[in-house]
């Protein structure tokens, strides 16, 4: 087994370089163990650490004997896009899966046209789940303003399911381009100073500020727009999964509002219909008839002949 040590769980460049060299050496996917230093190495990881050489330790002569040179074959652009997104998933075997797909592109390139291929479907599922997580990050980050030496700064705590915080951050840089903000998570943090997007070490929930007065205003708004007659709990939990509730101030209101919904609906039914509020009709402006001459701009600004005639009178 050959060990490949990557520089973190989203090391796309490291994966590409290692995959090129593995391809040049002709090493099949079943003989490779990928490690990131942040995740489990899988079933064969321990054995590979004990007995298998690291990719960097393989002698260059072996590449020469294998007739290796930069691997001269191309891959579909869609495969590269798939790799960039699927690698952000927390699935421990994603590197093995994508290297196997790359290896097959050389040995059996026709498989890529089979949309029902098991490897391709599995990778596309990872891609969909990553894109879904990025979308939820955009929706469920809640900033709290704090004051520091440079003025106001927005800070939020978020725990994404996958390694998606860096991929989600450009959305906030565009949306809050004139503000300074930071998003903290267990694995890393991202911050924006109004010009540059930076990635830093992870934090703890305690590092994020508690809800402020603005959060109370948001809760009041959320409580007022809750419509008990249109409550659909299953759909609500599908759009707002419970795993995000710990980071949402309004989540504390959901269960009490749901518990009160049936009673509020019955109260509305018992109250009977109410008379609609009468709205005063707005009088429409009359359009000038053909016999009435239109007012010229000269008359409006007082510089016309009509004004001069009035002055002389």
Buried (B, 14 or more C-beta within 10 A) or exposed (E): BBBBBBEBBBBBEBBBBBBBBBBBBBBEBEBBBBBBEEBEBBEBBEEBBEEBEBBEEBEEEEBEEEEBEEBEEEBEEEBEEBBBBBBBBBBBBBBBBBBBBBBBBEEEEEBBEEEEBEBBEBBBEBBEBBBBBBEBBEEBBBBBBEEEEEEEBBBBBBBBBBBBBBBBBEBBBEEBEEBBBBBBBBBBBBBBEEEEEEEEEEBEEEEBBEBEEEBEEBBEEBEEEBEBEEBEEEEEEEEBEEEBBEBBBBBEBBEEBBEEBEEBBEEEEEEEEEEEEEEEEEEEEEEEEEEEEEEEEEBEEEEBEEEEEEEEE
